[in-house]
Amino acid sequence: MKADNRSAAGDLLNDLAEQVSVAAREALGIPEEAAGALGTDVAMRMIEQWGGQQLYMPKGVRIEASKLHLEVYEAWTGRNHRALARQFDLSLQFVYRIIKVMRKADLNRRQGDMFGPASID
C-alpha cells in the first residue's frame, strides 16, 4: 500500500487557486495565464492570513438561505403570502417571518442609524 504524501490543506489550497482561476476566466474573461496567477495569489494570501490555523469550511447554508429570503422578499407584493409559501415550498408562518426580517433590514438600510456616526454624503 503506497502512502499518500498529499495533505488535505495542500489539496484545499490547490483547489482554491484553481477555482479562483476558473471563476476569473468565466466571469471576468481574464486570460488563462493571468487567471492562473490570480488564483495562485489568492491561495498565497490565504496562507499568509490563515496559515497555521485549523479551518472549518461551512457548506454555505446561510448564503443559500439569504438568496431564498431575498427571492421571497422581492416576489412579495404585500398580499401574496400564501402564494409565496406554495411557490417556494415554505410554511405560511415562515414566509411571514422572512418578510418581517427582510422589511426590518430594508427599513434600517434606508433610514440609517439616528444615533450612529454621521456620514457626509
N, C-alpha and C positions, 0 to 999 in steps of 0.2 A: 504494500500500500504506500503510495507516494504522498509525502506531506505537502500540503498546500501552503506555500510561503506568502501568499497574499493576505493582507489584513482587511477586515471589514471597513476600517477607516479609510484605507487606501482606495478600496473599491468605491466608497461613498464619494471621495474627492474626485476620483477619475470620472465617475458618473455625473457629478455636479458640473465639472468642466465640460463634459460632452453635452449635457442638457442645456447649459447656457449657450454653447456654440450653436446648437441646433435652433434654439429659440431666436438667437441673433440673426441667423441666416433666414429663417422662415418669417419672423415677424418684422424684421428691420431691413432685410435684403442685404445684409453685410456679407462681403465676400468670404469664402470658406477660410482662407488663411487668417484674416482679421478676426473672424468669429472664433476660430480656434484659440487665437491669442487672448481674446476677451475671456473665453471660458477658463483658460489657464490662470489668467489674472484674478478672476473671481475666486477660484479654488485657493490660490495663494493668499488672498486677502482673508478668506475664511480660516486658513491655517494660522495667520498672524493674529486674527481676532479671537479664535476659539481653540487654538492648538493646546493640547494637553488636558482638555476638559472632556468629560463624557457628554455626549449629545443625544438627546431624545428628539426624534422627529415625529411630531403628531401627524395624523392622516389627513388633516385639513377639514375636519368635520365643521369647525366654526366658519371657515371660509365658504363651504358649501351652504351652510345654514344662512349665512349672510346673503348669499346670492338668492336663495329662496325667499328670504324675508323681503329683499328689495323687489323681487319679481311680484310678490303678493301685494306689496305696498303700491307699486306702480300700476298694477291692474285694478286697484281698489277705487271705486267711484263714490263711495260713501253709503251705498245701499246694496252692495253685491257680496256681502259676507258669505252667504250660503253658496253662491255660485263659485266663489273663490275656494271654499272648502272642497267642493266637488272637483273643480279644475285642478287643484294642487294635491288632492287626496289627503286633506288635513281635517282635523276636527273643527267644528264651528268655533269652539272656545279657543282653540289655538290660533285661528285666523284673527279673532278679536284681540288676542294677546299680542300677536305680531303687529297689528295695526296700531295698537296703543303704544307699544315701544317705538315703532318707527315714526309715528306722529310726534311723539315727545322729542326724539332725536332730531327730527326735521325742524321742529319749532325752536329747539335750543340752538341749532345751527343758524337759523335765520335771525334770531333775536340777539344772540350773543349773551355774554355774562355782564349784567349791570355792575357788578361789584368786582369784576376781574380787572386786569391791567387794560388800560386804554390802548386802542390801536389807532394809529394815524394812517388814514387812507388818503 
